[in-house]
Amino acid sequence: MMTALPDNIRRFIDSNRAVAALEFAMIMPVLLLLFLGSFDAGNAIVAYAKVRAATYSLASITNQYGDGTNPNYPPISSTIMTAITGATTAILAPFSSSSATAIISQIKATSATAAVVSWSYAVNGTALTPGNPYTALPANFAAHTCNGTYPCYAIFAQVSYPYTPLFGAFLTGPITLADSLYTTPRVSVCVQYNSTPASC
């Protein structure tokens, strides 16, 4: 009986029948984190692509309106602006747009280095204040866009979306995905919104 005990201990130490199960148990949490992380990262990439598409659409739709001098290119009314910003909901689907922020503004460059806010409209956010100085124009934007003729105008679209990871929310919380874009009016010098500006 006493001689069998050391043999049993030796056999137990030499046994490798459960090594694969032990290794799998050790690596499984890491594999699970990688899988769930890649799922969240993939969704975040899709959401960001939709944010970029929404930003481009808001800017490109807005800059096709006019200043009221051409009946083919009417100015923007409150009803039209609601329809324009409503495009965000369609573009962000299937992600919920209830927490997305959309801001459309027209920036009036008065010189190569100075600009003011002409008008601004926001959904779920804070619109820029008309008449306030605007200091966020990219360097040399007005100089290259206006060709030395002032004032000139640019449409500025901003969209942000708080993406909440499905599995990683406890680690990161919501991640703000945001994009912005400047475009110039296509069919007139400026785009009029609710009679602002009175003239270009």
C-alpha positions, 0 to 999 in steps of 0.5 A: 500500500505504501509503495503504491502511493508514490507511484500514484503521485508520480503518475498524477504529476506525469499525466497530461490528459487535462492540459488542453482543457486547462490551457483553453480555460486560461485563454478563453477570457482573452479570446472572448474579449477579442471577439466582443471588442472586434464586434464593438469596433466594427459597429463603431466604424459603421456608426462613424461612416454614417456620421460622416455621410450625414455631415456630407448630406446636410452640407450638400443639401443646404448649399443647393438652396439660394438667396431668393433671387432665383425662383428655381433656388428658393431660400430655406424656411423653417419647414425646409430646414426641418426636412433637411435635418431630418435626413440625419435620422434616415442616414444614421439608421439603424442607429437611433438618431434621438441623441445625435446632434446636427448643426448647420450654420452659414459663416460669412467671411468678411476678410481673409482672416475674419468671419461672423456667423450669418445664421445657424440651426441645431437639432439636439444641440446649441446653434451658433449665435448669429452675428458673433465672430467666428474664429474656427475657420481653417487657416487660409480657407477664406483667402482661397475660397473667396478669391479676394471678394468679400463678404463670401459665405460657407455652409458649415455642417456638424454631426455628432453621435454618442456611440455606446459600445454593446459589450464595452460600455462598462470600460469606456462609456459612450464614445462621441463620433463627430464630423464637420464639413465646410462647403460653399453655396452652389447656386448663389452667393449665399443661402438665405434662412428665414430671411437671413441675411436680408441680402448677400 
